[in-house]
Amino acid sequence: MAALHTASTQVAELAAQAIAAGAPAPSLTDILTLLEPIASQDRSRAWQSPVAPRPEAAQPPNIPTGKALRSRPPILCHLLGTFAAHGDPEWLTMTQIADHLAVADPPTWNRWEGQQNRLIMVGRTIRSALQRTKLNIAQERLSGAIDPKRPTIYKLTSIRSAGGDFL
């Protein structure tokens, strides 16, 4: 567990440096938001040492903190993380989202693996989580010109727009 804390702290600090150097902040901010609780616990433990004095600044520079980031709903983090993992495309199909979520959080999203209604169940679970958090993110159908099967998609702009209070 200590190795996980150390690794998450290092990732958070490297990501903050990358943002300061001009990296795309929204993707890295999503990562930092997920890691900040772990990183802050790790920093607190390190500063409890009777030998090492606690530094003046409790947070490394450039790491976004605050109530809005801490209260970001998990479903919003999952969706933004899915888009970030795919390079922040304009849209993702339900299949792409379901595949990513099944790896990111297997207990929640991998329950329907191998079932014929897998995409329906993942879609319902996403919609239910969005309703609980009062986020209104519309599903759309992809144009028949792009894919004749017209799969269900989510658009990154819709997700960012709906989650504006948390970003």
Secondary structure, DSSP 8 states (H G I E B T S, - for coil): -HHHHHHHHHHHHHHHHHHHTT--HHHHHHHHHHHHHHHHHHHHHHHT-SSS---S-SS-TT---SHHHHT--HHHHHHHHHHHHTT--SEEEHHHHHHHHHHH-HHHHSTTTT-TTHHHHHHHHHHHHHHHTT-----EE--TTT-TT--EEEEHHHHHHHTTTT-
